[in-house]
Amino acid sequence: MEPLSKQDTPTADARPLISSSVLAWDALQDLLQDEQCTIDGSSLTIASVVAVAKYGVLTQLSNDDEIHKRMNDSVSMLKTHLNSGHLVYDHLEDLQRALVQHQNSGVLTSHDIGRPLNVSVTDHALHSRDLDLGFSTNSMPMSWVRASMLIRCNSIIRGHSGVRMCVAQAILSFLNRNIIPVVPLRGSISASGDLSPLSYIAGAIEGSPDIYVRLANGNISSAAEALKDAGIEPMNLQAKEGLGLLNGTAFSAATASLALHQSRDVALLSQVLTAMSVEAMQGSAEPFWPQIAAMRPHPGQIEAAANILSFLQDSKLAKCVGSPKDTKMTGLFQDRYALRTASQWIGPQIEDLLLATSQIHTEINSTTDNPLMDVESDHVLHGGNFQAAVVTSAMDRTRLCLERLGKMLFSQVTEIINPMLNGGLPANLCADDPSLSFTCKGIDINMASYQSELGFLANPVGNHVQSAEMHNQAINSLALISLRYTFQALDTIYMMVAAHLFVLCQALDLRVLQVEFLESMEENSIDWFTDMQAPEELHATLKDAVYTRIKSVWITTNTADLDQRCKVTADAVIPDIINTSAKVLSGTSLESTKLVEFRANLQAQMQVQYELSRQDLFENHQTITPKFLGNAAKRMYNFVRGDLGVKLRRGLVEHPTQQPLLGVEVEEPRKSIGSRISVIYEALRDGRGSAVLMAIAEESLREKDT
């Protein structure tokens, strides 16, 4: 049975996550090159939010006259209604200040605002002994605030908020000059919008001396000082503008955009790591053949299977890649569930992330404050667009997706490390002797910790609502709280991904070592029987019997040191030689002295050959291993081993305090395993990993198109 031809495999249109991720990546690169983002109230993208928030791309308003007209019309309409005595909402400037004042109520420490501790002389001695007095941060990351400023502007320029153009321009001026308010991390229930966080943006453009901003040079200043130094006039908020700034989901939608940008990468990474795991385990690509997904046509499963199968193309380690199924193949006939059902496991997560992306895209191009000016009908509309339940739903679902993906990665890693399950790879993936080297054993424990934390973080936030504001906000979304936990989940799963990559590269190197060693045994086997003076008619039969036994026994000795592995394997072939000889020679056996000599020679030759193969891999793994790998694994392996310099872990000899052995060269400075994984983690978080991931995705889409 063969997989479908390329003409029959799913196209890019049937793989919306990978294709939309590539498009978003390309859009982000264009924005970074242009260094300019234009907003018009309706076409903001998650890529644009990321470009402005994380990379400091400048923002400008569209020069479309319609934007100015609709904003001016909404302000004029509001004035008309107020002048007519209609009850709209707070319509005095003092009330705008009062709105900002009562929401500037979050907790920021001296650490957050860059000020000396407010400690009395009598308490100084006590505080000076408190080693934890620096506190953890209680303020939001700058990228969150930058994204929120962008989205707040994109909302109010839609012309439904009764806010003047000069207010939007003031926020953009702050954003483009990198004058970013210091905003409390906690305090929003995201029901009447993110009132408290948004009030710190309003307080900043008002020039409040007790609102603080981070400047481009890294310093922290009061908003009053920052405006004065920048030559910006403080803003006096007019009727409705207090609510127009405070009342909305900007912080929830902004942080959701950033979280989804990373979560989609994690979903793609999980598929690349799954393909690499199949190769490390010498598993089968059959579970990802399109016939299987076509019989259960969930869109997410179809995409995951197509992606993983594409990533496995050209692999010399995985079975059933573009070739007929071998019904007599050795090893597991069916892989365990962490590999075999990966597309069924990942599929629902793809669908949920695509839905969440659609919801957040709508949210960042919406009007979310209250009341709303409907100029066309001349109605002031009172409603609840500020209720961010859609963001909570999207983020609770995203966090659950991350936990599900983490569970799969955890299961794959523990299988690869476990010598009882990993198909002959050394115990704990040690490249030296396992009796004194436990390379990935600590990682196994780390992964359990990470997954346990992910499991806790996956709990929904939306069912912890408390009635607020004297029961006016009796239901509230808690979206920003859900977002905070989502970012914690992202931190955790990226640690899992980094550890998984370390494990996979180690496993792939050791798998290639195993393959090359066993192949060398087969190539040299005829010479063994010539040396032991066995009749020539026995050679071919003995070769098959002995090599088959070596392959089957070798993978069962992976918890033993090399000398013991070779002894056990050499001992195991002797009964095969005796039985084979008796059959071919009509009951005549080979001399016992020859058998004893053969066993000793075989044991010695195996040890010499393995050590030669291992040393060759130590020195040349970056050249040798990629020749065996599929498309995705090759790129990711070269990224880790080449770009990041995380080489094959040779074992105890690399421990920073271990005395080097005579004649053994070790790369200096020697680093701990955690330091190596940390290098991978940082590269995954700072965008370098995304560049490699998108190169893999683009290659996959091109391959399917051809």
C-alpha positions in Angstrom: 0.0 0.0 0.0 1.3 3.4 -0.9 0.5 7.0 0.2 -1.4 9.2 -2.2 0.6 11.0 -4.9 1.4 14.7 -4.5 -1.5 15.6 -6.8 -3.9 13.9 -4.3 -2.4 15.4 -1.1 -4.0 18.4 0.6 -3.1 21.8 -0.9 -2.2 25.0 1.0 -5.9 25.9 1.1 -6.5 22.7 3.1 -3.8 23.8 5.6 -5.0 27.1 6.9 -2.8 27.3 10.0 0.5 26.9 8.2 -0.4 29.0 5.2 -1.8 31.8 7.3 1.2 31.7 9.6 3.5 32.1 6.6 1.4 35.0 5.3 1.5 36.7 8.7 5.3 36.2 8.9 5.8 37.7 5.5 3.6 40.6 6.5 5.6 41.1 9.7 8.9 41.2 7.7 7.4 43.7 5.3 6.4 45.9 8.2 9.8 45.7 9.8 11.4 46.6 6.5 9.0 49.5 5.9 9.2 50.6 9.5 5.7 52.0 9.2 2.3 50.7 10.2 -0.9 52.5 9.0 -4.2 52.2 10.8 -7.6 53.0 9.5 -9.9 51.4 12.1 -10.8 48.3 10.1 -7.7 46.5 8.7 -5.3 46.1 11.7 -3.7 42.7 11.8 -2.1 40.6 14.5 1.2 41.0 12.5 0.9 44.7 12.7 0.3 44.6 16.5 3.4 42.5 16.9 5.5 44.8 14.7 4.5 47.9 16.7 4.5 46.3 20.1 7.6 44.2 20.0 9.8 45.8 17.3 8.9 49.5 17.7 7.6 50.0 14.2 6.2 53.5 13.8 2.4 54.1 13.5 0.5 56.6 11.4 -3.1 57.3 10.7 -4.4 56.6 7.2 -4.6 59.7 5.1 -8.1 58.7 4.1 -10.3 61.8 4.6 -13.2 59.5 5.7 -11.4 58.8 9.0 -11.3 62.5 9.9 -14.9 63.0 8.8 -16.3 60.2 10.8 -14.4 61.3 14.0 -15.5 64.9 13.5 -19.1 63.8 12.8 -19.2 61.7 16.0 -17.9 64.6 18.1 -20.4 67.1 16.5 -23.2 64.7 17.0 -22.3 64.3 20.7 -22.2 68.1 21.1 -25.6 68.5 19.5 -27.2 66.0 21.8 -25.5 67.5 24.9 -26.6 71.0 23.8 -30.1 69.7 23.4 -30.1 68.5 27.0 -30.1 64.9 26.2 -28.8 62.5 28.8 -25.7 60.9 27.3 -23.3 60.2 30.0 -20.7 62.3 31.9 -20.6 65.5 29.9 -18.4 67.8 32.0 -14.6 68.0 31.8 -14.2 67.5 35.5 -16.1 64.3 35.3 -13.6 63.1 32.7 -10.8 63.8 35.2 -12.8 62.0 37.9 -13.1 58.9 35.7 -9.4 58.8 35.2 -8.7 59.6 38.9 -10.8 56.8 40.4 -9.3 54.2 38.0 -5.6 55.2 38.7 -5.9 52.8 41.6 -3.5 50.0 40.7 -0.4 48.9 42.7 3.0 49.9 41.4 6.1 49.7 43.6 9.2 51.9 43.7 10.9 49.1 41.7 8.3 49.6 38.9 8.6 53.4 38.7 12.3 53.7 39.2 12.1 55.6 42.5 13.9 55.1 45.8 12.1 53.0 48.4 9.8 55.0 50.6 11.3 53.8 53.9 11.6 55.7 57.1 14.9 56.1 59.0 13.6 53.9 61.9 12.7 51.1 59.5 15.8 51.3 57.4 17.8 48.7 59.3 15.0 46.2 59.1 14.5 46.7 55.4 18.2 46.6 54.6 18.2 43.0 55.9 15.3 41.9 53.7 16.9 40.2 50.7 13.6 40.1 48.7 12.8 43.8 49.1 13.3 44.4 45.3 9.9 42.8 44.7 8.8 41.1 41.5 7.5 43.4 38.9 3.9 44.7 39.3 3.9 46.5 35.9 3.1 45.2 32.5 5.7 44.5 29.8 6.2 47.4 27.5 5.1 45.4 24.5 1.7 44.9 26.1 1.2 48.6 26.7 2.5 49.5 23.2 0.0 47.1 21.6 -2.8 48.5 23.7 -2.1 52.1 22.7 -2.2 51.0 19.1 -5.5 49.2 19.4 -7.1 51.9 21.5 -6.3 54.4 18.7 -7.5 52.0 16.0 -10.8 51.7 17.9 -11.5 55.4 18.5 -10.7 56.4 14.9 -13.7 54.3 13.8 -15.9 57.3 14.6 -18.2 55.8 17.2 -16.6 57.1 20.3 -17.1 60.9 20.2 -13.3 61.4 20.7 -11.4 64.1 18.9 -8.7 63.4 16.4 -6.1 65.2 18.5 -6.6 62.6 21.3 -5.7 59.8 18.9 -2.8 61.7 17.6 -1.5 62.3 21.2 -1.5 58.6 21.9 0.3 57.9 18.6 2.8 60.6 19.4 3.6 58.9 22.7 3.8 55.6 20.9 6.1 56.7 18.2 8.4 58.6 20.6 8.5 55.5 22.8 7.0 57.2 25.8 5.2 54.3 27.3 3.1 54.5 30.4 4.0 52.2 33.4 0.7 50.3 33.8 -0.2 48.0 36.8 -0.2 44.3 36.0 -3.3 43.6 37.9 -6.6 45.3 38.7 -8.8 44.8 35.5 -11.8 42.6 35.3 -12.2 43.4 31.6 -16.0 44.0 31.9 -16.5 47.7 31.4 -13.4 47.3 29.3 -9.9 47.4 30.9 -10.7 50.5 32.8 -7.8 50.6 35.2 -5.0 49.8 32.7 -6.4 52.3 30.1 -6.7 55.0 32.7 -2.9 55.0 32.9 -2.7 55.8 29.2 -5.2 58.6 29.8 -3.3 59.9 32.8 -0.1 60.0 30.8 -1.5 62.1 28.0 -3.1 64.4 30.6 0.4 65.0 31.9 -0.2 63.7 35.4 2.9 64.1 37.6 2.0 60.8 39.4 1.7 58.7 36.3 5.0 57.3 35.1 6.4 56.5 31.7 9.3 54.5 30.3 11.4 56.4 27.9 13.3 55.3 24.8 16.6 55.5 26.7 15.3 53.1 29.4 14.8 55.7 32.0 11.5 56.2 33.9 10.0 59.7 34.3 6.8 61.2 35.4 4.3 61.9 32.6 4.5 65.6 33.4 8.3 65.7 33.0 8.2 63.6 29.9 5.7 65.8 28.2 7.6 68.9 29.1 10.9 67.4 27.8 9.3 66.3 24.6 7.5 69.6 24.0 4.1 68.0 24.1 1.1 69.9 25.5 -0.9 68.0 28.1 -4.4 66.9 26.9 -7.6 68.3 28.5 -10.1 65.5 27.9 -13.5 66.8 26.8 -17.0 65.3 27.1 -17.1 61.5 26.5 -13.3 61.4 26.0 -12.6 60.0 29.4 -14.9 57.1 28.7 -13.7 56.9 25.1 -10.2 56.1 26.4 -11.0 54.0 29.5 -14.0 52.1 28.3 -12.8 49.3 26.0 -11.1 46.0 25.5 -7.8 47.4 24.2 -5.5 45.7 26.7 -7.3 42.4 26.5 -7.3 42.4 22.7 -3.7 43.6 22.5 -2.3 41.0 24.8 -4.4 38.3 23.1 -2.9 39.3 19.8 0.6 38.8 21.1 -0.3 35.5 22.8 -1.9 34.1 19.7 1.2 35.1 17.6 3.3 32.9 19.9 0.7 30.1 20.3 0.4 29.6 16.6 4.1 29.2 16.4 3.9 26.6 19.2 1.3 24.7 17.3 3.6 24.5 14.2 6.6 23.7 16.4 4.7 20.8 17.9 4.2 19.3 14.4 7.9 19.8 13.5 9.0 18.2 16.8 6.5 15.3 16.2 8.1 14.6 12.8 11.6 14.7 14.4 10.4 12.4 17.1 9.2 9.9 14.4 12.7 9.9 13.0 14.4 9.6 16.3 12.3 6.6 17.1 12.6 5.2 13.6 8.8 5.3 13.6 6.4 5.2 10.7 4.9 8.0 8.6 1.9 5.8 7.8 -0.4 7.4 10.4 0.0 10.7 8.5 -1.0 9.3 5.1 -3.9 11.4 3.7 -6.1 8.3 3.2 -6.5 8.1 7.0 -7.4 11.7 7.5 -9.8 11.6 4.5 -11.7 8.8 6.2 -12.3 11.2 9.2 -12.2 14.6 7.6 -11.8 17.0 10.4 -10.0 20.0 9.0 -7.4 20.2 11.8 -6.5 16.5 11.5 -6.1 16.8 7.8 -3.8 19.7 8.1 -1.7 18.2 10.9 -1.2 15.0 9.0 -0.3 16.8 5.8 2.2 19.0 7.6 3.9 16.2 9.5 4.1 14.0 6.4 5.6 16.9 4.5 8.1 17.5 7.2 9.2 13.8 7.0 10.0 13.9 3.3 13.5 12.6 2.4 14.0 11.0 5.9 16.3 8.0 5.9 15.2 7.1 9.5 11.4 7.1 9.3 9.5 4.2 7.7 6.8 4.5 5.0 7.8 8.0 3.7 6.7 8.1 0.1 7.2 4.3 -0.3 5.0 1.2 0.0 4.3 -0.1 3.5 6.6 -2.9 4.5 4.4 -5.5 6.2 7.5 -7.4 7.4 9.3 -4.4 8.9 11.2 -4.9 12.2 10.5 -3.0 15.4 7.1 -1.8 16.5 4.5 -2.6 13.9 2.5 0.4 15.2 4.0 3.3 17.0 2.8 4.3 20.4 0.0 6.8 20.7 2.2 9.9 21.3 3.4 9.5 17.7 0.7 7.4 16.0 -2.3 9.7 17.0 -0.4 13.0 16.9 -2.5 14.4 14.0 -5.7 13.4 15.7 -4.4 15.1 18.9 -3.1 18.3 17.3 -6.0 18.7 14.9 -8.6 20.1 17.4 -5.9 22.5 18.7 -5.4 23.8 15.2 -9.1 24.4 14.8 -9.4 26.2 18.2 -6.4 28.4 17.4 -7.8 29.4 14.1 -11.2 30.3 15.7 -9.4 32.3 18.4 -7.4 34.1 15.7 -10.5 35.0 13.8 -12.2 36.3 17.0 -9.2 38.4 18.0 -8.8 39.8 14.5 -12.4 41.0 14.7 -11.9 42.4 18.2 -8.9 44.6 17.3 -10.9 46.2 14.5 -14.0 46.8 16.6 -15.5 49.7 18.6 -15.6 48.5 22.3 -16.5 51.5 24.4 -19.9 52.9 25.5 -22.1 54.9 24.8 -21.6 54.8 21.0 -22.3 57.4 18.4 -24.2 56.1 15.4 -24.0 59.1 13.2 -26.0 57.6 10.4 -29.1 57.1 12.6 -28.3 60.0 14.9 -28.7 57.7 17.9 -26.5 57.6 21.0 -26.5 53.8 21.7 -26.0 52.3 25.1 -24.8 48.8 25.2 -22.0 46.5 26.3 -19.4 46.2 23.6 -16.8 46.6 26.4 -17.5 43.1 27.8 -14.4 41.1 26.7 -16.0 37.7 27.1 -14.9 36.8 23.6 -11.3 37.4 24.5 -11.6 35.3 27.7 -13.2 32.5 25.7 -10.4 32.6 23.1 -7.6 32.7 25.7 -9.1 30.0 27.9 -9.3 27.8 24.8 -5.8 28.8 23.7 -4.4 27.9 27.1 -6.0 24.5 27.0 -4.5 24.0 23.5 -1.1 24.7 24.9 -1.7 22.2 27.7 -2.8 19.6 25.2 0.2 20.2 22.9 2.5 20.1 26.0 1.0 16.7 27.1 1.9 15.3 23.7 5.4 16.7 23.7 5.9 15.4 27.3 4.8 11.9 26.2 7.1 11.9 23.2 10.2 13.1 25.2 9.7 10.5 28.0 9.4 7.8 25.4 12.6 8.8 23.7 14.6 9.0 27.0 13.2 5.7 28.4 15.5 2.8 27.4 12.7 0.4 27.7 10.7 2.2 25.0 13.2 4.0 22.7 14.2 1.2 20.4 17.8 0.7 21.5 18.9 4.3 22.1 21.2 4.5 25.2 19.6 5.0 28.6 19.0 8.7 29.2 20.5 9.4 25.8 24.0 9.3 27.2 26.7 9.2 24.5 29.2 7.6 27.0 28.6 4.7 29.4 25.2 4.9 31.2 26.6 3.7 34.6 28.1 7.1 35.3 26.3 9.4 32.8 22.7 10.4 33.0 22.5 13.0 30.3 18.7 13.5 29.9 17.5 12.1 33.2 17.1 15.6 34.7 15.3 16.8 31.6 12.8 13.9 32.2 12.1 15.4 35.6 11.9 18.9 34.3 9.4 18.0 31.7 7.1 16.5 34.4 7.3 19.7 36.3 6.5 21.8 33.3 3.6 19.7 32.3 2.1 19.7 35.7 2.3 23.5 35.7 0.7 23.6 32.3 -2.1 21.4 33.6 -2.8 23.8 36.4 -2.7 26.9 34.1 -5.1 25.2 31.7 -8.0 25.7 34.2 -10.5 28.2 32.9 -10.5 31.7 34.3 -13.9 32.7 33.2 -15.7 30.7 35.9 -14.1 32.7 38.7 -16.1 35.9 38.2 -17.0 38.0 41.2 -19.6 40.6 41.2 -18.1 44.1 41.1 -18.9 47.8 41.3 -21.9 47.4 43.6 -23.3 44.6 41.4 -23.4 46.8 38.3 -20.6 44.6 36.8 -22.2 41.4 38.1 -20.8 39.5 35.1 -17.3 40.4 34.0 -15.0 38.6 31.6 -11.6 38.5 33.5 -10.0 38.5 30.1 -6.8 40.2 31.1 -6.4 37.7 34.0 -6.9 34.9 31.5 -4.2 36.5 29.3 -1.7 36.7 32.2 -2.1 32.9 32.7 -1.8 32.4 29.0 1.6 34.1 28.9 2.7 32.0 31.9 1.6 28.9 29.9 3.6 30.1 26.9 6.7 30.6 29.0 6.3 27.1 30.3 5.6 25.3 27.0 8.5 27.1 25.3 10.8 25.6 28.0 9.3 22.2 27.1 9.9 22.8 23.4 13.5 23.9 24.1 14.2 20.8 26.2 12.5 18.6 23.5 14.7 20.1 20.8 17.8 19.3 22.9 16.6 15.8 23.5 15.7 15.3 19.8 19.0 16.4 18.5 20.8 14.2 21.0 18.5 11.3 20.1 18.9 11.8 16.3 22.7 11.8 16.6 22.6 8.6 18.7 20.1 7.0 16.3 22.5 7.7 13.4 25.3 6.2 15.5 23.3 3.1 16.0 22.4 2.8 12.3 25.9 3.3 11.2 27.4 0.9 13.7 24.9 -1.9 12.8 25.5 -1.4 9.1 29.3 -1.7 9.7 28.6 -5.0 11.5 26.8 -6.3 8.5 29.5 -5.2 6.1 32.3 -6.9 8.1 30.4 -10.1 8.9 31.7 -12.3 6.0 35.3 -11.7 7.2 34.4 -13.1 10.6 33.5 -16.5 9.2 36.5 -16.6 7.0 38.7 -16.0 10.0 37.1 -18.8 11.9 37.7 -21.1 9.0 34.0 -22.0 8.7 33.1 -23.9 5.4 32.4 -21.4 2.6 28.9 -22.8 2.1 28.0 -21.6 5.6 29.1 -18.0 5.1 25.9 -16.5 3.7 23.6 -18.4 6.0 25.7 -17.6 9.0 25.9 -14.0 8.0 22.1 -13.7 8.0 21.6 -15.5 11.3 24.4 -13.7 13.2 23.5 -10.2 11.9 19.8 -10.7 12.7 20.7 -11.7 16.2 23.1 -8.8 16.7 20.4 -6.3 15.6 17.8 -7.9 17.9 20.1 -8.2 20.9 22.0 -4.9 20.6 18.9 -2.8 21.2 18.0 -4.7 24.3 21.4 -3.9 26.0 21.1 -0.2 25.9 21.3 0.2 29.7 24.7 -1.5 29.9 28.2 0.0 29.4 29.8 -0.6 26.1 32.0 -3.6 27.1 29.0 -5.4 28.6 26.8 -4.6 25.6 29.4 -6.2 23.3 29.9 -9.2 25.6 26.1 -9.9 25.9 25.6 -9.5 22.1 28.6 -11.7 21.3 27.4 -14.4 23.7 23.9 -14.3 22.1 25.1 -15.2 18.6 26.9 -18.5 19.5 23.7 -20.6 19.7 22.7 -19.3 16.3 26.0 -20.3 14.8 25.8 -23.8 16.4 22.2 -24.3 15.2 22.8 -22.9 11.7 26.0 -25.0 11.3 24.2 -28.2 12.4 21.4 -27.6 9.8 23.7 -26.9 6.9 26.4 -29.5 7.7 23.9 -32.3 8.5 24.5 -32.3 12.2 28.2 -31.6 12.2 29.2 -28.8 14.6 32.0 -26.3 14.4 34.9 -26.8 16.8 34.2 -25.4 20.2 37.6 -23.7 20.3 36.7 -21.9 17.2 33.5 -20.8 18.7 35.2 -19.5 21.8 37.7 -17.7 19.7 35.0 -16.3 17.5 33.0 -14.9 20.5 36.1 -13.2 21.9 37.0 -11.7 18.5 33.5 -10.6 17.8 33.2 -8.9 21.2 36.5 -7.1 20.7 35.7 -6.1 17.1 32.3 -4.7 18.1 33.8 -2.6 20.9 36.5 -1.2 18.6 34.0 -0.5 15.8 31.5 1.2 18.1 34.2 3.4 19.6 35.4 4.3 16.1 31.9 5.1 15.0 31.2 7.1 18.2 34.4 9.1 17.9 33.6 9.9 14.3 30.2 11.1 15.3 31.6 13.2 18.1 33.8 15.0 15.6 31.6 15.1 12.6 28.0 14.8 13.7 27.0 18.1 12.1 28.0 16.6 8.7 26.9 13.0 9.3 23.5 13.2 11.0 21.8 15.7 8.6 22.2 13.2 5.7 19.7 10.9 7.4 17.1 13.6 8.3 13.9 14.7 6.7 13.3 18.2 5.4 12.1 19.8 8.7 14.5 17.9 11.0 17.5 18.9 8.9 16.7 22.6 9.2 16.0 22.4 12.9 19.0 20.3 13.6 21.3 22.6 11.7 19.8 25.6 13.6 20.5 24.0 17.0 23.8 22.4 16.2 25.1 25.1 13.9 23.5 28.5 14.5 23.2 28.1 18.2 26.3 26.0 18.8 24.5 23.4 20.9 26.6 20.3 20.0 26.1 16.6 20.7 26.4 16.1 24.5 29.3 13.7 24.9 28.6 12.9 28.6 30.4 13.3 31.9 33.5 14.7 30.2 31.6 17.9 29.5 30.7 18.6 33.1 32.3 22.0 34.0 34.2 20.6 37.0 35.2 17.3 35.5 39.0 16.9 35.0 39.5 16.3 31.2 40.9 12.9 30.2 44.3 12.7 28.6 44.0 13.0 24.8 40.3 13.9 24.9 39.4 17.3 23.5 36.4 19.1 24.9 34.8 22.3 23.7 35.5 25.1 26.1 34.0 26.7 28.1 32.1 23.6 29.2 28.5 24.3 30.0 25.7 22.6 32.0 22.9 20.9 30.2 20.5 23.7 31.4 22.7 26.4 29.9 22.6 24.6 26.6 18.8 24.3 26.7 18.6 28.0 27.8 20.3 29.0 24.6 17.6 27.2 22.6 14.9 28.7 24.7 16.1 32.2 24.2 16.4 31.7 20.4 12.8 30.4 20.3 11.5 33.4 22.2 13.5 36.2 20.4 12.4 35.4 16.9 15.4 33.4 15.6 13.4 30.2 16.0 10.4 31.7 14.3 12.6 32.4 11.2 13.6 28.8 10.9 10.1 27.6 11.6 8.7 29.7 8.8 11.4 28.6 6.4 10.3 25.0 7.1 6.7 26.0 6.6 7.4 27.8 3.3 9.4 24.8 2.0 6.5 22.6 3.0 4.0 24.7 1.1 6.2 24.9 -2.0 6.7 21.1 -2.0 2.9 20.6 -1.9 2.4 23.1 -4.7 4.8 21.2 -6.9 
